[in-house]
Amino acid sequence: MSVLASADAEDLSAAGLISPVSENGTRLVHRRRLGRYSDEENSHLPLTPISSTPSSSVTEMYVTIPEVLISLATLKYLGYTNTAANRIWDHCNNWPSTPPGRFEVDPDGDIPFVEVAVGYLKRFRDQDTWDEENDSS
């Protein structure tokens, strides 16, 4: 499932405000076209097509987003290191055949991919390296 609705992607592409999908599964989108309030928040940025934007201004005017919601690119977008993202993605793609199932489906029929990503962090929750003996106060 694409992060962008197909009609939105077509409109952005026609206006030159989105890049093609890169090899790593991401694309550039103009900052003024990211969300509901992006146009107001970034009104100081001209709506210059990416093909006409000087390379020195691309990072100021465009932001990298994943193309597909459930993807390795999304895990990296969420801030996981390459190593952690690859581990989580490998886990998602090589789920054990024994219960529990790969994903629990919510009432809307969506897959809670974020739970898999957050679940990776929960494994480390009890590995606190802080020790009261470290308290110098």
Secondary structure by P-SEA (a helix, b strand, c coil): cccccaaaaaaaaaaccccccccccbbbbbcccccccccccccccccccccccccccccccbbbbbcccccaaaaaaacccaaaaaaaaaaaaacccccccccccccccccaaaaaaaaaaaaaccccccccccccc
